[in-house]
């Protein structure tokens, strides 16, 4: 298709985004450890023409036996297998800048990019959970500011390595493909890393993998604006999305980047029913309840705020100060900030909030038409470039979305009817990094 279009990724984590997805009727409860489950999810995502499969990662077992194990398989290994079985679709995998080395990660991702024909996206995270730190050393989790300085330098080094050895396709047969003109040392010496290079994997089919980041704090937004091609975020109010996009664009310009090289794709959870009432009952059942009051109480319990039955009126507007946050807090800023933005912009009661937010992301709930319209609204107004769709129960929820919602997005002229572009970078309308001036230093 030509012109501006909607980009969609789908989160493929564990048994689905709903905490009780593992126990959903008709499903295998332990499918989170079954390779065929992920393969089937990828195949269904491909059937629905999703641009990207998104797998987050958290290298620590969160021992909560009231919910599904959220992260299990290593996404790099998982996508290596999927790439051989499922064509076209892009693979967005999460890897920490705090608990990896630039050379090894650059090599693994470049290898996978070659294997997949240019379909890799690296989601950069700095890791905030002390449980992760404890799995790598006895040292405590570094402060947020240090983690983001390390992440910035880490990404710089990886990008240098990815472009350090020219593609054999671009070198004449008579030339020496390993000389100083075609395989260049990076000679990086910084606060955290000393790396000589070059990388022993040549430049791949899309220049180098696409980079994504979920910036929310000021340091996170700055990192995303400096390096990311795709930015994921928790955004619950349309004006907040416009404001976030403007902030991102301003910081990109400060880093001498073209802000049109960035795709903003916040998360959205889709719950579809034949009627809105049916979708509401489904929403409640996904949390193990048969009524709305249980959903309200559970929401605030999971948000770790307070016991709503003792302290809040479900039908009285929420006070935005309940969602105060600081830029240097240890837990992620994004989800708390999005609640603060929404409740400051509108008078929202707990009863209304639970039908607008699910898992920290905006909720699209109702009939297929209502879900499609919720997705199209922000995109059509230019607030976002697309969404990361969270499916409550995998893999069948993807098939349901394909059947009920995708045709409505296509009939609106927003979403394609066939895959286009040979790499994920081309499909997203992003420039080859070899044609973009390198980013270095601090603006």
ZAFISE-866350 format. One record per residue (C-alpha): x, y, z. Coordinates in Angstrom, 2 decimals, padded with zeros to 5 digits. Layout:
N
REC      east     north        up
REC         X         Y         Z
...
//
This chain:
443
REC      east     north        up
REC    000.00    000.00    000.00
REC    001.11    003.60   -000.51
REC    001.01    006.56    001.85
REC    000.97    006.56    005.64
REC   -000.19    003.31    007.16
REC   -000.73    001.71    010.55
REC    002.06   -000.45    012.00
REC    001.17   -003.33    014.30
REC    003.26   -005.61    016.46
REC    001.90   -008.35    018.69
REC    003.33   -009.30    022.07
REC    004.04   -013.02    022.31
REC    004.92   -013.65    025.94
REC    004.10   -016.78    027.90
REC    000.43   -017.81    027.66
REC   -000.92   -014.31    027.00
REC   -001.11   -010.90    028.66
REC   -003.85   -011.89    031.14
REC   -002.62   -013.19    034.47
REC   -005.01   -016.15    034.31
REC   -004.36   -016.93    030.65
REC   -002.57   -020.12    031.70
REC   -005.85   -021.46    033.14
REC   -008.13   -020.35    030.28
REC   -010.63   -023.08    029.29
REC   -009.53   -025.23    026.37
REC   -005.84   -024.36    026.67
REC   -002.80   -026.28    027.86
REC   -001.76   -024.65    031.12
REC    002.00   -025.22    030.70
REC    002.25   -024.12    027.06
REC    004.68   -021.37    028.12
REC    007.38   -024.09    027.97
REC    006.22   -025.60    024.66
REC    008.07   -024.62    021.48
REC    005.00   -025.40    019.37
REC    003.04   -022.75    021.30
REC    005.43   -020.00    020.18
REC    005.62   -021.36    016.66
REC    001.81   -021.39    016.40
REC    001.63   -017.85    017.78
REC    004.15   -016.69    015.18
REC    002.29   -018.46    012.37
REC   -000.99   -016.83    013.40
REC    000.69   -013.43    013.64
REC    001.99   -013.96    010.12
REC   -001.48   -014.97    008.92
REC   -002.73   -011.65    010.28
REC    000.04   -009.69    008.52
REC    001.41   -008.29    011.78
REC    004.63   -006.41    011.13
REC    006.39   -007.63    014.26
REC    006.37   -010.29    016.96
REC    007.47   -008.72    020.25
REC    009.03   -010.86    022.98
REC    010.07   -009.07    026.16
REC    012.61   -010.66    028.48
REC    013.41   -010.78    032.17
REC    016.27   -013.14    033.05
REC    014.90   -014.05    036.46
REC    012.06   -016.34    037.52
REC    009.27   -014.35    039.13
REC    007.81   -016.89    041.55
REC    004.17   -015.85    041.64
REC    002.06   -018.99    041.58
REC   -001.14   -016.97    041.12
REC   -000.12   -016.02    037.58
REC    001.62   -017.46    034.52
REC    005.43   -017.53    034.32
REC    005.98   -014.43    032.21
REC    009.44   -015.04    030.71
REC    010.99   -018.39    030.01
REC    012.76   -019.06    026.71
REC    015.67   -016.89    025.62
REC    014.23   -014.73    022.81
REC    017.36   -014.83    020.64
REC    017.35   -018.63    020.54
REC    013.56   -018.70    020.17
REC    013.61   -016.37    017.17
REC    016.41   -018.31    015.51
REC    014.04   -021.27    015.33
REC    011.02   -019.18    014.31
REC    012.99   -017.45    011.54
REC    013.53   -020.79    009.84
REC    009.83   -021.64    009.95
REC    007.93   -018.35    009.50
REC    008.71   -015.85    006.72
REC    008.23   -012.07    006.41
REC    007.40   -011.03    009.97
REC    009.85   -009.00    012.03
REC    011.28   -010.25    015.32
REC    011.60   -007.81    018.20
REC    013.61   -009.32    021.03
REC    014.63   -007.81    024.33
REC    018.21   -007.87    025.59
REC    019.68   -005.98    028.53
REC    022.46   -003.44    028.19
REC    023.28   -003.95    031.87
REC    023.88   -007.71    031.73
REC    025.42   -008.34    028.31
REC    028.66   -007.38    026.58
REC    028.44   -005.23    023.43
REC    030.57   -007.48    021.22
REC    028.78   -010.73    022.04
REC    025.31   -009.23    021.72
REC    026.19   -007.41    018.49
REC    027.48   -010.68    017.05
REC    024.42   -012.73    018.05
REC    021.92   -010.20    016.72
REC    023.87   -009.62    013.50
REC    023.98   -013.37    012.94
REC    020.23   -013.66    013.47
REC    019.65   -010.71    011.14
REC    021.54   -012.55    008.39
REC    019.70   -015.81    009.07
REC    016.30   -014.12    008.98
REC    016.97   -011.93    005.94
REC    016.88   -008.64    007.81
REC    014.01   -009.08    010.26
REC    015.63   -008.39    013.65
REC    014.72   -005.59    016.06
REC    016.65   -005.16    019.31
REC    014.64   -003.84    022.24
REC    017.15   -002.13    024.54
REC    016.45   -002.36    028.28
REC    018.66   -001.39    031.20
REC    017.01   -003.85    033.67
REC    015.46   -002.46    036.86
REC    014.84   -005.58    038.97
REC    017.37   -006.48    041.70
REC    016.49   -010.15    041.12
REC    018.12   -009.88    037.68
REC    021.26   -008.29    039.15
REC    021.50   -011.14    041.63
REC    021.66   -013.67    038.80
REC    024.79   -012.10    037.32
REC    026.92   -011.06    040.28
REC    026.85   -010.16    043.95
REC    026.96   -006.47    043.03
REC    023.73   -004.54    043.66
REC    021.64   -003.11    040.84
REC    023.34    000.13    039.71
REC    021.48    003.44    040.15
REC    019.16    004.49    037.31
REC    021.47    007.27    036.06
REC    024.41    004.87    035.79
REC    022.31    002.23    034.02
REC    021.24    004.75    031.39
REC    024.78    006.05    030.85
REC    025.87    002.47    030.33
REC    022.94    001.80    028.00
REC    023.80    004.84    025.88
REC    027.43    003.79    025.52
REC    026.43    000.14    024.99
REC    024.18    001.03    022.04
REC    026.84    003.31    020.55
REC    029.39    000.48    020.61
REC    026.95   -002.07    019.15
REC    026.02    000.25    016.29
REC    029.69    000.89    015.51
REC    030.37   -002.85    015.47
REC    027.38   -003.60    013.25
REC    028.74   -001.24    010.58
REC    032.42   -002.12    010.95
REC    032.78   -004.86    008.30
REC    031.36   -004.08    004.87
REC    028.98   -006.55    003.28
REC    030.69   -008.94    000.83
REC    027.94   -007.99   -001.61
REC    029.41   -004.48   -001.72
REC    033.04   -005.55   -002.25
REC    034.51   -006.46   -005.62
REC    035.85   -010.05   -005.78
REC    039.41   -008.85   -006.38
REC    039.42   -006.73   -003.21
REC    040.59   -007.94    000.16
REC    037.41   -008.03    002.24
REC    039.40   -008.02    005.49
REC    041.64   -005.02    004.95
REC    041.50   -001.74    006.90
REC    039.19   -000.13    004.35
REC    036.48   -002.80    004.44
REC    036.85   -004.19    007.99
REC    037.45   -001.23    010.27
REC    038.49   -001.18    013.93
REC    036.04    000.74    016.09
REC    038.65    001.50    018.82
REC    036.03    002.52    021.37
REC    037.28    003.64    024.79
REC    034.61    004.96    027.13
REC    033.35    005.00    030.70
REC    032.18    001.38    030.65
REC    033.65   -000.33    027.58
REC    036.90   -000.76    025.68
REC    036.25   -002.51    022.38
REC    038.65   -002.75    019.45
REC    036.60   -004.44    016.72
REC    035.78   -004.92    013.95
REC    032.85   -007.31    014.35
REC    033.43   -010.70    012.71
REC    029.95   -010.66    011.13
REC    029.59   -008.39    008.09
REC    026.92   -005.76    007.59
REC    023.55   -007.43    007.16
REC    020.68   -007.20    004.70
REC    019.09   -004.17    006.38
REC    022.32   -002.36    007.25
REC    021.90   -003.37    010.86
REC    019.00   -004.48    013.07
REC    016.31   -001.96    013.91
REC    016.51   -000.62    017.48
REC    013.59   -000.11    019.85
REC    013.29    001.29    023.35
REC    010.55    002.04    025.86
REC    011.63    005.42    027.19
REC    009.49    006.94    029.97
REC    011.76    008.76    032.42
REC    013.67    011.76    031.15
REC    016.77    009.59    030.76
REC    014.72    006.95    028.95
REC    013.15    009.43    026.54
REC    016.59    010.85    025.79
REC    018.02    007.38    025.11
REC    015.09    006.55    022.83
REC    015.34    009.84    020.96
REC    019.07    009.35    020.42
REC    019.08    005.73    019.27
REC    015.66    004.13    018.77
REC    013.82    003.55    015.50
REC    010.74    002.26    017.35
REC    009.57    003.60    020.69
REC    007.15    001.63    022.84
REC    005.40    003.36    025.73
REC    002.49    003.23    028.13
REC    000.14    006.00    026.99
REC   -003.46    006.18    028.21
REC   -004.64    009.60    027.02
REC   -004.53    010.99    023.49
REC   -003.12    014.37    024.48
REC   -000.45    012.60    026.53
REC    000.49    010.72    023.36
REC    000.77    013.98    021.41
REC    002.87    015.51    024.22
REC    005.12    012.46    024.42
REC    005.62    012.45    020.66
REC    006.51    016.15    020.71
REC    009.03    015.57    023.49
REC    010.54    012.66    021.61
REC    010.83    014.70    018.42
REC    012.46    017.63    020.22
REC    015.05    015.38    021.82
REC    015.73    013.66    018.49
REC    016.44    017.01    016.87
REC    018.75    017.91    019.76
REC    020.68    014.73    018.94
REC    020.85    015.74    015.26
REC    018.36    013.05    014.19
REC    015.43    013.38    011.83
REC    012.40    012.76    014.11
REC    010.56    011.23    011.16
REC    012.95    008.28    011.52
REC    011.16    007.24    014.73
REC    007.97    005.15    014.96
REC    005.90    005.60    018.13
REC    003.97    002.40    018.94
REC    002.45    002.31    022.45
REC    000.89   -000.80    023.93
REC   -002.81   -001.58    023.69
REC   -004.72   -004.62    024.98
REC   -007.54   -005.95    022.80
REC   -010.55   -007.80    024.29
REC   -013.19   -008.62    021.67
REC   -016.76   -009.84    022.11
REC   -019.85   -010.14    019.94
REC   -021.32   -007.38    022.13
REC   -019.75   -004.96    024.58
REC   -021.46   -006.79    027.44
REC   -019.89   -010.06    026.29
REC   -016.48   -008.41    026.10
REC   -016.95   -007.06    029.64
REC   -017.80   -010.54    031.00
REC   -014.75   -011.92    029.18
REC   -012.59   -009.19    030.74
REC   -013.78   -010.16    034.22
REC   -013.25   -013.88    033.57
REC   -009.68   -013.24    032.43
REC   -008.97   -012.19    036.02
REC   -011.03   -014.97    037.58
REC   -014.05   -012.85    038.53
REC   -017.76   -012.90    037.73
REC   -018.43   -009.20    038.35
REC   -016.96   -005.73    038.02
REC   -016.29   -005.13    041.74
REC   -013.78   -007.95    041.82
REC   -012.09   -006.51    038.74
REC   -011.77   -003.11    040.44
REC   -010.29   -004.53    043.64
REC   -007.89   -006.76    041.73
REC   -006.72   -003.91    039.53
REC   -005.51   -001.83    042.44
REC   -004.09   -004.81    044.25
REC   -001.98   -005.65    041.21
REC   -001.00   -002.01    040.85
REC    000.45   -002.31    044.39
REC   -001.20    000.93    045.44
REC   -003.69    000.13    048.17
REC   -006.75   -001.91    049.09
REC   -009.52   -000.16    047.19
REC   -012.31   -001.66    049.31
REC   -011.02    000.20    052.37
REC   -009.83    003.47    050.93
REC   -011.61    004.41    047.68
REC   -015.10    004.92    046.37
REC   -015.31    003.02    043.03
REC   -017.51    005.80    041.65
REC   -015.55    008.85    042.81
REC   -012.89    010.39    040.49
REC   -009.35    009.37    041.31
REC   -006.91    011.90    042.73
REC   -003.90    012.19    040.37
REC   -001.56    012.50    043.38
REC   -002.17    008.81    044.02
REC    000.10    008.24    041.05
REC    003.00    010.48    042.06
REC    006.42    009.32    040.90
REC    010.02    010.48    040.86
REC    012.49    010.33    037.99
REC    014.98    008.38    040.09
REC    012.60    005.76    041.51
REC    013.79    002.17    041.20
REC    010.65    000.82    039.50
REC    009.72    001.86    035.94
REC    008.35    005.38    035.53
REC    006.21    004.79    032.44
REC    003.17    002.99    033.85
REC    002.82    005.30    036.87
REC    003.26    008.39    034.73
REC    000.57    007.26    032.30
REC   -001.95    006.91    035.15
REC   -001.01    010.35    036.46
REC   -001.49    011.87    033.01
REC   -004.88    010.26    032.48
REC   -006.32    011.14    035.89
REC   -005.01    014.71    035.64
REC   -006.60    015.19    032.21
REC   -009.98    013.60    033.00
REC   -012.14    012.84    036.00
REC   -011.88    009.07    035.94
REC   -013.40    006.78    038.54
REC   -011.96    003.36    039.41
REC   -015.00    001.78    037.74
REC   -014.23    003.65    034.51
REC   -010.49    003.11    034.77
REC   -010.69   -000.68    034.75
REC   -012.49   -000.54    031.39
REC   -009.86    001.77    029.90
REC   -006.63    000.21    031.17
REC   -005.39   -003.37    031.22
REC   -001.94   -004.49    032.31
REC   -000.73   -000.88    032.38
REC   -001.74   -000.28    028.77
REC   -004.74    001.30    027.06
REC   -007.63   -001.13    026.72
REC   -009.59   -001.60    023.50
REC   -012.68   -003.53    024.59
REC   -016.02   -004.23    022.96
REC   -017.28   -005.38    019.58
REC   -014.82   -005.79    016.70
REC   -015.94   -002.40    015.38
REC   -015.33   -000.73    018.75
REC   -011.89   -002.31    019.10
REC   -010.92   -001.31    015.55
REC   -012.16    002.26    016.11
REC   -010.16    002.52    019.33
REC   -007.03    001.51    017.42
REC   -007.73    003.79    014.47
REC   -008.59    006.87    016.55
REC   -005.12    007.85    017.74
REC   -003.42    006.71    014.54
REC   -005.76    008.68    012.26
REC   -005.18    011.83    014.34
REC   -001.40    011.41    014.07
REC   -000.76    010.83    017.78
REC    000.96    007.49    017.10
REC    002.35    005.45    014.21
REC    000.95    002.14    015.38
REC    000.48   -000.12    018.38
REC    001.92   -003.13    020.14
REC   -001.14   -005.36    020.54
REC   -001.38   -007.35    023.77
REC   -003.49   -010.48    023.39
REC   -005.02   -011.77    026.66
REC   -004.91   -015.49    025.73
REC   -002.36   -016.94    023.31
REC   -002.35   -018.26    020.69
REC   -006.08   -018.34    019.88
REC   -006.55   -014.65    020.67
REC   -004.37   -013.78    017.69
REC   -006.64   -015.79    015.38
REC   -009.65   -013.99    016.86
REC   -008.03   -010.59    016.23
REC   -007.16   -011.63    012.67
REC   -010.72   -012.71    011.98
REC   -012.66   -009.93    013.67
REC   -010.51   -006.79    013.80
REC   -007.87   -006.86    011.05
REC   -010.39   -006.78    008.15
REC   -011.90   -003.60    009.62
REC   -008.46   -001.97    009.78
REC   -007.86   -003.00    006.17
REC   -011.23   -001.75    004.95
REC   -010.40    001.62    006.52
REC   -007.30    001.74    004.30
REC   -005.02    001.77    007.34
REC   -003.48   -001.70    007.23
REC   -002.05   -003.68    004.30
REC   -003.49   -006.82    002.73
REC   -000.08   -008.34    001.94
REC    003.50   -008.11    003.19
REC    005.68   -005.53    001.47
REC    009.42   -004.85    001.64
REC    012.15   -007.47    001.94
REC    013.33   -006.37    005.42
REC    011.56   -005.08    008.51
REC    013.41   -001.77    008.10
REC    011.90   -001.33    004.62
REC    008.45   -002.31    005.86
REC    008.59    000.32    008.59
REC    009.76    002.95    006.10
REC    013.08    003.44    007.89
REC    016.28    004.52    006.19
REC    019.35    002.33    005.82
REC    021.69    003.35    008.70
REC    024.59    003.58    006.27
REC    022.93    006.64    004.75
REC    022.41    008.39    008.13
REC    025.19    010.41    009.83
REC    026.47    008.64    012.93
REC    025.35    009.86    016.35
REC    028.13    010.39    018.87
REC    028.70    012.38    022.00
REC    026.03    014.27    023.92
REC    023.93    017.04    022.36
//
